[in-house]
Amino acid sequence: MTSAPDINLADELSLAIRIADAADAVSLPYFERQNFTLSRKADHSEVTEADRNTETVIVDLIAKHRPDHAIYGEEHGHAGNAASPWKWVIDPIDGTSNFVRGVPVWATLIALVHDVDGPVMGVISAPALPGRWWAAQGIGAFANGRPMKVSEVSNISEAQISVTFNSGWDQSGGTQALLALQQRAYRARGYGDFWQHMLVAEGAVDIAIDAIGLAPYDNAAVQAIVEVAGGRHTDRFGVRDYEQNSAISTNGRLHDEVITSLKV
């Protein structure tokens, strides 16, 4: 993959980090005070004013500094220049279910996506943990400012695996295959949401299998960071496409075997 020559990813990454700072300044006080109202969207997922207000700040900053780019966010949908080859894909609060219960595993996800190359830059900021991960093609991947890379584990029997079970896996008929894969692994946990994928990027976990039913804003930043860290991120069929509704991250060495083991 090579990104188009009309952009400087170092500049885009710097902007994304500044935007993450602004997003944290909105979302974290809501979390600490737990002073928000909770409602349900049409798909029954949770949403709060913290989600909406955080996304508003992000969109406003992108529109100000990159008016020629497209924007797609979970809460406010599409904005900006729809004809641009560059799109910012954002999830203001990934892990809203955790957010509303006082669990600190939630984050703002910011990605820059090229219409040919896919996600090429990502920032994930989890201020309540606290933790922040960022990466861009040609620049590197970092966790809290430290360079990071995936593990070198090459056998499932030695692998740490994180799985998010949900009804989507039940409906696909894949739950038993997930259980069998877990049992083959050295250790299984369920870290969930963005965090399990970032643990893969850091080399702390070797395989992360997400729920079925994801959206592009769940995947874009994750894919960018995992790939730059040396791993692979695809859907459950092995397709590299952040717009698909499932996501599997691995250190790369285990990826094909994981995908094969989940085919039903």
C-alpha positions in Angstrom: 0.0 0.0 0.0 1.2 3.5 -0.8 -0.7 6.6 0.1 -1.4 9.2 -2.4 1.3 11.9 -2.8 -0.9 14.9 -2.1 -0.7 14.6 1.6 1.8 14.6 4.5 0.8 12.0 6.9 3.1 13.4 9.6 1.0 16.6 9.5 -2.2 14.6 9.5 -1.1 12.6 12.5 -0.1 15.7 14.4 -3.5 17.2 13.7 -5.3 14.0 14.8 -3.4 14.0 18.1 -4.4 17.6 18.8 -8.0 16.6 18.0 -7.8 13.7 20.4 -6.7 16.1 23.1 -9.7 18.2 22.5 -12.0 15.1 22.5 -10.6 13.9 25.8 -11.3 17.3 27.3 -15.0 16.8 26.5 -15.5 13.1 27.2 -13.4 12.5 30.3 -15.3 15.0 32.6 -18.6 13.4 31.6 -17.2 10.0 32.6 -15.7 11.2 35.8 -18.9 12.9 36.9 -21.3 10.4 35.3 -23.6 13.4 34.7 -25.3 12.5 31.4 -28.6 11.2 30.2 -28.7 7.8 28.5 -30.9 7.0 25.5 -31.1 4.3 22.8 -30.6 4.6 19.1 -32.7 2.8 16.5 -30.4 -0.2 16.7 -30.9 -0.2 20.5 -27.2 0.7 21.2 -26.6 3.2 23.9 -25.8 6.9 23.3 -25.2 9.9 25.5 -24.6 13.6 25.1 -21.0 12.8 25.8 -20.9 10.8 22.5 -22.6 13.6 20.5 -20.7 16.5 22.0 -17.4 14.8 21.6 -18.1 14.1 18.0 -19.1 17.7 17.4 -15.8 19.0 18.7 -13.9 16.5 16.5 -16.0 17.3 13.3 -15.6 21.1 13.9 -11.9 20.8 14.2 -11.5 18.6 11.1 -13.8 21.0 9.1 -11.7 23.9 10.2 -8.3 22.5 9.4 -9.1 20.1 6.6 -12.1 21.7 4.8 -11.4 19.7 1.6 -11.7 16.3 3.3 -14.7 14.1 3.9 -15.8 13.1 7.4 -17.9 10.2 8.6 -18.8 9.8 12.3 -21.0 7.5 14.3 -23.3 10.1 15.7 -23.6 12.8 13.0 -23.0 10.8 9.8 -21.4 12.3 6.8 -20.0 15.8 6.4 -17.3 17.7 4.5 -16.3 17.2 0.9 -17.8 13.9 -0.3 -15.7 14.0 -3.5 -12.4 13.9 -1.6 -10.2 10.8 -1.7 -9.5 11.4 2.0 -12.0 10.7 4.7 -11.8 11.1 8.4 -13.7 8.2 10.1 -14.4 8.8 13.8 -16.1 7.1 16.7 -16.4 9.6 19.6 -16.7 7.0 22.3 -16.0 3.4 21.4 -17.2 1.3 24.4 -20.3 3.4 25.4 -21.6 0.5 27.4 -18.5 0.6 29.5 -18.6 4.4 29.7 -22.1 4.5 31.1 -21.2 1.8 33.8 -18.1 3.5 35.0 -15.7 1.0 33.3 -12.6 2.9 32.0 -12.2 0.8 28.8 -13.6 3.3 26.3 -11.9 5.5 23.7 -12.1 8.0 20.9 -11.2 6.6 17.6 -9.9 8.8 14.8 -8.7 7.5 11.4 -7.7 9.0 8.1 -8.8 6.7 5.2 -7.8 6.9 1.6 -10.3 5.7 -1.0 -7.8 3.3 -2.5 -5.4 2.4 0.3 -7.9 2.3 3.1 -7.0 3.4 6.7 -3.5 4.9 6.6 -3.4 6.8 9.9 -5.1 6.2 13.3 -5.3 7.7 16.8 -7.0 5.9 19.7 -7.3 7.8 22.9 -8.5 6.2 26.1 -8.1 8.9 28.8 -9.7 7.0 31.6 -7.3 4.1 31.5 -5.2 6.2 30.6 -3.8 5.2 27.3 -3.2 6.5 23.8 -2.1 4.7 20.6 -1.3 6.2 17.3 0.3 5.2 14.0 0.7 6.3 10.4 2.2 4.6 7.3 5.8 5.4 6.9 6.0 6.9 10.5 5.5 4.0 12.9 3.2 2.9 15.7 3.3 4.1 19.2 1.7 3.4 22.6 1.9 6.3 25.0 4.8 7.6 23.0 6.8 4.3 22.9 7.3 2.5 19.7 5.3 -0.7 19.5 5.1 -3.8 17.4 3.2 -7.1 17.4 4.5 -10.3 18.9 6.4 -13.1 17.2 4.3 -15.9 18.5 3.8 -18.4 15.7 1.8 -21.2 17.4 -1.8 -21.1 18.6 -0.8 -23.2 21.6 1.4 -20.4 22.7 -0.9 -17.5 21.9 -2.8 -15.1 24.1 -6.3 -14.6 22.6 -9.1 -12.1 23.3 -12.6 -13.0 22.1 -15.8 -11.0 22.1 -18.8 -13.3 21.9 -22.1 -12.0 20.9 -25.4 -13.0 19.2 -23.8 -12.2 15.8 -21.5 -15.1 16.3 -24.4 -17.3 17.4 -26.4 -16.4 14.3 -23.5 -17.1 12.0 -23.0 -20.5 13.5 -19.4 -19.6 14.6 -19.6 -19.7 18.4 -18.4 -23.3 18.7 -15.5 -22.6 16.4 -14.6 -19.6 18.6 -14.7 -21.8 21.7 -12.6 -24.4 20.1 -10.0 -21.8 19.1 -10.0 -20.5 22.6 -9.3 -23.9 24.0 -6.3 -24.4 21.7 -4.7 -21.1 22.9 -2.4 -20.7 25.8 -4.6 -18.2 27.5 -8.0 -16.7 26.7 -9.5 -13.4 27.9 -12.2 -11.0 26.8 -10.7 -7.4 26.8 -13.3 -6.2 24.3 -13.7 -3.2 21.9 -10.7 -1.3 20.8 -8.5 -2.4 23.7 -8.0 -6.0 22.6 -6.8 -4.8 19.2 -4.4 -2.3 20.7 -3.0 -5.1 22.9 -2.3 -7.0 19.7 -0.5 -4.0 18.3 1.6 -3.7 21.5 2.5 -7.4 21.4 0.8 -8.2 24.7 -2.0 -10.3 23.0 -1.5 -12.3 19.8 -5.1 -12.6 18.5 -8.2 -10.4 19.0 -11.6 -11.5 17.7 -14.3 -8.9 17.8 -18.1 -9.1 17.8 -20.1 -9.4 14.6 -22.1 -6.3 13.9 -19.3 -3.7 13.7 -19.4 -0.4 11.7 -16.6 1.3 9.8 -15.9 3.7 12.6 -15.2 0.7 14.9 -12.6 -0.6 12.5 -10.8 2.2 10.7 -8.4 3.5 13.4 -7.8 0.0 14.7 -6.9 -1.3 11.3 -4.4 1.5 10.6 -2.6 1.0 13.9 -2.5 -2.8 13.9 -1.1 -2.8 10.4 1.6 -0.2 11.0 2.6 -2.2 14.1 3.2 -5.2 11.9 0.0 -7.1 12.3 -3.0 -8.0 10.2 -6.6 -6.8 10.5 -9.3 -8.3 8.4 -12.9 -9.4 8.7 -13.7 -12.9 9.8 -13.3 -14.2 6.2 -9.8 -12.7 5.9 -10.9 -9.7 3.8 -9.0 -6.4 4.4 -11.9 -4.0 4.5 -12.7 -1.7 7.4 -16.3 -1.4 6.2 -17.1 -5.0 7.0 -19.1 -6.0 10.1 -16.5 -8.1 11.8 -12.8 -7.7 12.8 -9.9 -9.9 13.6 -6.5 -8.6 14.5 -3.4 -10.8 14.9 0.3 -10.5 14.9 0.2 -11.7 11.2 1.9 -15.0 11.8 -1.3 -16.6 13.1 -3.8 -14.9 10.9 -4.4 -17.4 8.2 -4.7 -20.2 10.7 -7.2 -18.2 12.8 -9.3 -17.4 9.7 -9.3 -21.0 8.6 -10.3 -22.3 12.0 -13.4 -20.0 12.1 -14.8 -21.0 8.7 -18.1 -22.7 9.2 
